Amino acid sequence: RSDAVAFRVRFNGAVPEPGQRYWRGPVMSYFTGRSWSWETRGQSQADLSALASSGPTFDYEITLEPHGRAWLLALESPVAWDYRGAAFSPDWQLLADDIVSERVAYRATSVISGAVPGIESERYLQAMRYLPADSNPRARALARQLRGQSGDDRSYLAAILEHIRTQPFVYTLTPPALEQDAVDEFLFETRAGFCEHYASAFAVLARAGGIPTRLVTGYLGAEQNPLSDYWIVRQSDAHAWTEVWLDNQWQRYDPTAAVAPERIDFGMDSAIPAAGRSPIILMRRSPLFGDMALSLDAVNAAWDQWVLAFGPDSQRALLAQMGFKRPDLKHLLIATVIACAIFMAVLAWYLARPGTLRMDPPARLY
């Protein structure tokens, strides 16, 4: 429910449709039966050239707020970026070489296809099918039932989504607490939750059916600020979805769309009733306060872009516009001397103007 800004985005050209604005963050692969976590593994096997030709591309610049972790947010899936020291993880996550402890700005290019090709070992794929033997027995029984009624992997995944769509599930930010077999309780008792509940339940059912599956967390959506032509992604846009291994690639499946499609297309505010929204979000949606908030954010964004985020890359871009295509120390010294000479000339002219120093004769003589 937080209204805080996670990051701001400026698109250079085309803007992806609302249902395509998935901002990829940490990928969860290890399941204890109740909770998910991520694991570090190997080197990236990403084939960026193959990915770049798999769908439409979008160029953009992100101003990321500090969050104390090493991950960077990028539109799924990034194929190029200018953040120094950033690297691609084997799970297609963009990582910095240190924690993000201050506001940073970087440019990136992403391709949107809903699927990413990969080179995965059978050992890793087997790990993506793992479920603790003594966890969530009712979910396993449901998986066996749906699997027996399905002809192949795709029809089985469609059956899971249909089950979520047709059963009385509810999207809410205030779900009841769950015990040890959390997925069982969610699927058969409470049937109330938000994106993490649906993604986790879908992943467990998919794994129980023998399909390698992992969770992806990040953000979904963006709010346009028409006053300055950029987009705001807030903490309330946080989201979780899944990826399944089909046809030698990781394909996105978002089970939240089965129960709350408006969350995918119009944001979290539209997926819950007004009574469940925070007062800050309700005020932001009012015409008067909303315009005031966007105006203030536009001022903050301009400050971020031209002052706080004016790092080495922005400095090099400015020097390039001034004619220094590949600036080095010699260019810096020349520019410093020229700037000092101009400053001294202006100062000398100002002091030499008639009447500049108007004071009594004794004070002038002193």
C-alpha positions as semicolon CSV with decimal commas, in nm:
position;residue;x (nm);y (nm);z (nm)
1;R;0,000;0,000;0,000
2;S;0,302;0,227;0,005
3;D;0,277;0,533;-0,218
4;A;0,657;0,579;-0,217
5;V;0,837;0,598;-0,553
6;A;1,041;0,289;-0,641
7;F;1,181;0,437;-0,963
8;R;1,094;0,669;-1,249
9;V;1,114;0,584;-1,619
10;R;1,153;0,794;-1,933
11;F;1,088;0,608;-2,257
12;N;1,276;0,705;-2,570
13;G;1,005;0,642;-2,827
14;A;0,741;0,373;-2,795
15;V;0,586;0,285;-2,458
16;P;0,482;-0,077;-2,385
17;E;0,118;-0,159;-2,321
18;P;0,004;-0,175;-1,955
19;G;0,001;-0,555;-1,950
20;Q;0,361;-0,562;-2,075
21;R;0,520;-0,341;-1,807
22;Y;0,685;-0,617;-1,604
23;W;0,993;-0,484;-1,421
24;R;1,208;-0,782;-1,335
25;G;1,372;-0,814;-0,993
26;P;1,481;-1,109;-0,772
27;V;1,402;-1,459;-0,899
28;M;1,296;-1,715;-0,636
29;S;1,381;-2,078;-0,702
30;Y;1,402;-2,261;-0,367
31;F;1,080;-2,367;-0,191
32;T;1,068;-2,494;0,167
33;G;0,702;-2,592;0,158
34;R;0,600;-2,256;0,298
35;S;0,837;-1,984;0,174
36;W;1,047;-1,904;-0,133
37;S;1,405;-1,776;-0,155
38;W;1,673;-1,725;-0,420
39;E;2,000;-1,907;-0,469
40;T;2,320;-1,798;-0,640
41;R;2,430;-2,028;-0,920
42;G;2,700;-2,042;-1,187
43;Q;2,751;-1,804;-1,474
44;S;2,491;-1,656;-1,701
45;Q;2,410;-1,854;-2,015
46;A;2,206;-1,572;-2,163
47;D;2,210;-1,539;-2,541
48;L;2,134;-1,169;-2,571
49;S;2,158;-1,167;-2,950
50;A;1,888;-1,434;-2,978
51;L;1,672;-1,256;-2,722
52;A;1,704;-0,919;-2,896
53;S;1,538;-1,057;-3,209
54;S;1,253;-1,232;-3,027
55;G;1,016;-0,936;-2,994
56;P;0,968;-0,557;-2,998
57;T;1,237;-0,352;-2,821
58;F;1,199;-0,045;-2,599
59;D;1,460;0,213;-2,500
60;Y;1,427;0,391;-2,166
61;E;1,609;0,555;-1,877
62;I;1,547;0,460;-1,513
63;T;1,611;0,675;-1,207
64;L;1,618;0,418;-0,929
65;E;1,563;0,506;-0,564
66;P;1,813;0,359;-0,314
67;H;1,695;0,029;-0,165
68;G;2,002;-0,122;-0,001
69;R;2,027;-0,427;-0,230
70;A;2,236;-0,506;-0,535
71;W;1,957;-0,568;-0,781
72;L;1,861;-0,327;-1,059
73;L;1,513;-0,307;-1,205
74;A;1,468;-0,344;-1,580
75;L;1,180;-0,399;-1,815
76;E;1,154;-0,769;-1,889
77;S;1,384;-0,863;-2,057
78;P;1,691;-0,633;-2,085
79;V;1,938;-0,684;-2,371
80;A;2,157;-0,373;-2,326
81;W;2,237;-0,130;-2,044
82;D;2,494;0,137;-1,954
83;Y;2,516;0,087;-1,577
84;R;2,885;0,036;-1,505
85;G;2,960;-0,292;-1,332
86;A;2,613;-0,439;-1,394
87;A;2,591;-0,804;-1,497
88;F;2,326;-1,054;-1,601
89;S;2,254;-1,335;-1,357
90;P;2,177;-1,689;-1,478
91;D;1,814;-1,616;-1,386
92;W;1,801;-1,316;-1,624
93;Q;1,821;-1,063;-1,344
94;L;2,023;-0,742;-1,381
95;L;2,260;-0,702;-1,084
96;A;2,491;-0,418;-0,978
97;D;2,842;-0,482;-0,849
98;D;2,748;-0,322;-0,516
99;I;2,438;-0,231;-0,317
100;V;2,230;0,059;-0,444
101;S;2,276;0,299;-0,153
102;E;2,200;0,622;-0,340
103;R;1,979;0,732;-0,625
104;V;2,118;0,612;-0,959
105;A;2,025;0,663;-1,323
106;Y;2,094;0,429;-1,613
107;R;1,973;0,357;-1,964
108;A;1,860;0,021;-2,093
109;T;1,703;-0,154;-2,390
110;S;1,458;-0,438;-2,337
111;V;1,269;-0,679;-2,555
112;I;0,917;-0,786;-2,462
113;S;0,821;-1,135;-2,571
114;G;0,695;-1,310;-2,257
115;A;0,958;-1,581;-2,305
116;V;1,337;-1,598;-2,283
117;P;1,552;-1,871;-2,438
118;G;1,793;-2,047;-2,208
119;I;2,058;-2,315;-2,178
120;E;1,971;-2,503;-1,863
121;S;2,123;-2,820;-1,724
122;E;1,901;-3,113;-1,638
123;R;2,025;-3,084;-1,281
124;Y;1,895;-2,730;-1,253
125;L;1,564;-2,817;-1,418
126;Q;1,522;-3,102;-1,175
127;A;1,579;-2,855;-0,891
128;M;1,303;-2,637;-1,039
129;R;1,065;-2,935;-0,997
130;Y;1,155;-2,987;-0,631
131;L;0,887;-2,991;-0,361
132;P;0,939;-3,107;-0,002
133;A;0,790;-3,455;0,026
134;D;0,577;-3,382;0,333
135;S;0,436;-3,043;0,230
136;N;0,094;-2,942;0,094
137;P;-0,056;-3,290;0,028
138;R;-0,392;-3,153;-0,091
139;A;-0,224;-2,939;-0,355
140;R;-0,039;-3,247;-0,478
141;A;-0,366;-3,440;-0,500
142;L;-0,524;-3,157;-0,700
143;A;-0,221;-3,156;-0,931
144;R;-0,258;-3,530;-0,996
145;Q;-0,625;-3,481;-1,076
146;L;-0,569;-3,192;-1,317
147;R;-0,267;-3,363;-1,473
148;G;-0,469;-3,676;-1,541
149;Q;-0,727;-3,467;-1,728
150;S;-0,466;-3,286;-1,941
151;G;-0,296;-3,403;-2,254
152;D;0,028;-3,205;-2,236
153;D;0,210;-2,944;-2,032
154;R;0,033;-2,644;-2,183
155;S;-0,314;-2,787;-2,131
156;Y;-0,218;-2,876;-1,774
157;L;-0,106;-2,518;-1,701
158;A;-0,426;-2,392;-1,862
159;A;-0,624;-2,623;-1,633
160;I;-0,454;-2,470;-1,327
161;L;-0,546;-2,120;-1,443
162;E;-0,901;-2,231;-1,514
163;H;-0,928;-2,374;-1,164
164;I;-0,820;-2,040;-1,016
165;R;-1,056;-1,852;-1,248
166;T;-1,367;-2,059;-1,174
167;Q;-1,328;-2,120;-0,801
168;P;-1,434;-1,846;-0,554
169;F;-1,090;-1,690;-0,514
170;V;-1,064;-1,326;-0,405
171;Y;-0,790;-1,070;-0,464
172;T;-0,724;-0,880;-0,140
173;L;-0,440;-0,706;0,041
174;T;-0,567;-0,826;0,380
175;P;-0,568;-1,206;0,355
176;P;-0,601;-1,426;0,664
177;A;-0,287;-1,575;0,816
178;L;-0,174;-1,917;0,688
179;E;-0,014;-2,202;0,882
180;Q;0,258;-2,450;0,781
181;D;0,094;-2,593;0,467
182;A;0,023;-2,245;0,340
183;V;-0,054;-2,342;-0,021
184;D;-0,307;-2,606;0,090
185;E;-0,485;-2,360;0,315
186;F;-0,489;-2,094;0,046
187;L;-0,621;-2,326;-0,228
188;F;-0,888;-2,504;-0,026
189;E;-0,981;-2,284;0,272
190;T;-0,910;-1,911;0,268
191;R;-0,899;-1,857;-0,112
192;A;-0,807;-1,494;-0,049
193;G;-0,474;-1,331;-0,123
194;F;-0,268;-1,112;-0,352
195;C;-0,015;-1,180;-0,625
196;E;0,237;-1,368;-0,408
197;H;-0,031;-1,615;-0,296
198;Y;-0,143;-1,690;-0,652
199;A;0,210;-1,711;-0,791
200;S;0,321;-1,946;-0,513
201;A;0,016;-2,173;-0,549
202;F;0,055;-2,186;-0,928
203;A;0,426;-2,271;-0,898
204;V;0,359;-2,552;-0,650
205;L;0,088;-2,704;-0,871
206;A;0,310;-2,674;-1,180
207;R;0,602;-2,840;-1,003
208;A;0,375;-3,111;-0,869
209;G;0,289;-3,182;-1,233
210;G;0,656;-3,219;-1,323
211;I;0,707;-2,880;-1,490
212;P;1,016;-2,673;-1,389
213;T;0,885;-2,349;-1,240
214;R;1,024;-2,049;-1,052
215;L;0,892;-1,725;-0,905
216;V;0,984;-1,380;-1,033
217;T;0,936;-1,071;-0,821
218;G;0,951;-0,708;-0,919
219;Y;0,694;-0,452;-1,027
220;L;0,406;-0,440;-1,271
221;G;0,270;-0,114;-1,406
222;A;0,359;0,255;-1,420
223;E;0,170;0,581;-1,379
224;Q;0,230;0,850;-1,638
225;N;0,306;1,204;-1,526
226;P;0,176;1,412;-1,819
227;L;0,345;1,726;-1,682
228;S;0,693;1,597;-1,763
229;D;0,643;1,297;-1,993
230;Y;0,777;1,027;-1,765
231;W;0,636;0,732;-1,572
232;I;0,628;0,659;-1,198
233;V;0,655;0,307;-1,056
234;R;0,556;0,298;-0,690
235;Q;0,607;0,045;-0,415
236;S;0,237;-0,037;-0,442
237;D;0,314;-0,169;-0,793
238;A;0,519;-0,454;-0,644
239;H;0,423;-0,784;-0,804
240;A;0,507;-1,153;-0,829
241;W;0,457;-1,391;-1,121
242;T;0,598;-1,723;-1,243
243;E;0,812;-1,867;-1,522
244;V;0,778;-2,222;-1,651
245;W;1,019;-2,417;-1,870
246;L;0,848;-2,500;-2,199
247;D;1,001;-2,559;-2,543
248;N;1,353;-2,488;-2,413
249;Q;1,267;-2,141;-2,286
250;W;1,130;-1,973;-1,976
251;Q;0,777;-1,852;-2,043
252;R;0,591;-1,606;-1,823
253;Y;0,267;-1,719;-1,657
254;D;0,091;-1,465;-1,434
255;P;-0,185;-1,643;-1,239
256;T;-0,305;-1,315;-1,085
257;A;-0,458;-1,238;-1,424
258;A;-0,693;-1,534;-1,375
259;V;-0,852;-1,386;-1,064
260;A;-0,792;-1,010;-1,105
261;P;-0,719;-0,919;-1,469
262;E;-0,775;-0,552;-1,385
263;R;-0,460;-0,569;-1,167
264;I;-0,259;-0,651;-1,480
265;D;-0,416;-0,390;-1,708
266;F;-0,497;-0,102;-1,473
267;G;-0,284;-0,146;-1,160
268;M;-0,336;-0,255;-0,804
269;D;-0,575;0,033;-0,725
270;S;-0,831;-0,110;-0,965
271;A;-0,811;-0,465;-0,827
272;I;-0,934;-0,387;-0,477
273;P;-1,247;-0,203;-0,358
274;A;-1,218;0,157;-0,244
275;A;-1,266;0,048;0,118
276;G;-0,942;-0,147;0,101
277;R;-0,728;0,132;-0,039
278;S;-0,503;0,344;0,178
279;P;-0,600;0,710;0,239
280;I;-0,289;0,828;0,053
281;I;-0,384;0,631;-0,258
282;L;-0,743;0,761;-0,241
283;M;-0,615;1,119;-0,216
284;R;-0,377;1,064;-0,507
285;R;-0,668;0,954;-0,725
286;S;-0,865;1,273;-0,647
287;P;-0,836;1,536;-0,925
288;L;-0,710;1,824;-0,708
289;F;-0,463;1,642;-0,485
290;G;-0,356;1,413;-0,771
291;D;-0,254;1,708;-0,990
292;M;-0,070;1,871;-0,700
293;A;0,117;1,548;-0,623
294;L;0,216;1,500;-0,988
295;S;0,337;1,861;-1,008
296;L;0,555;1,814;-0,702
297;D;0,687;1,486;-0,834
298;A;0,774;1,652;-1,166
299;V;0,990;1,903;-0,977
300;N;1,158;1,621;-0,783
301;A;1,217;1,425;-1,104
302;A;1,378;1,726;-1,273
303;W;1,606;1,772;-0,972
304;D;1,698;1,404;-0,980
305;Q;1,773;1,409;-1,351
306;W;1,985;1,724;-1,365
307;V;2,147;1,739;-1,022
308;L;2,139;1,422;-0,814
309;A;2,173;1,182;-1,106
310;F;2,432;1,393;-1,291
311;G;2,695;1,124;-1,267
312;P;2,987;1,031;-1,493
313;D;2,766;0,902;-1,776
314;S;2,556;1,219;-1,782
315;Q;2,871;1,431;-1,766
316;R;3,021;1,247;-2,062
317;A;2,698;1,292;-2,258
318;L;2,702;1,667;-2,189
319;L;3,069;1,697;-2,292
320;A;2,992;1,502;-2,610
321;Q;2,723;1,757;-2,697
322;M;2,988;2,030;-2,649
323;G;3,220;1,863;-2,899
324;F;3,433;1,645;-2,670
325;K;3,346;1,305;-2,813
326;R;3,604;1,119;-2,605
327;P;3,696;1,351;-2,318
328;D;4,018;1,290;-2,125
329;L;4,232;1,477;-1,869
330;K;4,372;1,715;-2,132
331;H;4,022;1,822;-2,234
332;L;3,930;1,870;-1,869
333;L;4,231;2,100;-1,812
334;I;4,154;2,300;-2,126
335;A;3,790;2,340;-2,024
336;T;3,895;2,447;-1,673
337;V;4,137;2,710;-1,805
338;I;3,876;2,846;-2,049
339;A;3,611;2,860;-1,775
340;C;3,847;3,040;-1,536
341;A;3,949;3,288;-1,808
342;I;3,585;3,365;-1,889
343;F;3,504;3,410;-1,519
344;M;3,800;3,644;-1,462
345;A;3,716;3,847;-1,773
346;V;3,356;3,892;-1,662
347;L;3,471;3,985;-1,310
348;A;3,726;4,237;-1,443
349;W;3,464;4,395;-1,668
350;Y;3,221;4,422;-1,378
351;L;3,475;4,583;-1,146
352;A;3,600;4,824;-1,414
353;R;3,258;4,970;-1,490
354;P;3,216;5,340;-1,406
355;G;3,031;5,386;-1,081
356;T;3,079;5,029;-0,971
357;L;3,244;5,134;-0,647
358;R;3,051;5,428;-0,507
359;M;3,181;5,533;-0,170
360;D;3,296;5,840;0,018
361;P;3,644;5,972;-0,077
362;P;3,800;5,888;0,262
363;A;3,669;5,532;0,240
364;R;3,795;5,500;-0,121
365;L;4,138;5,632;-0,021
366;Y;4,148;5,392;0,274
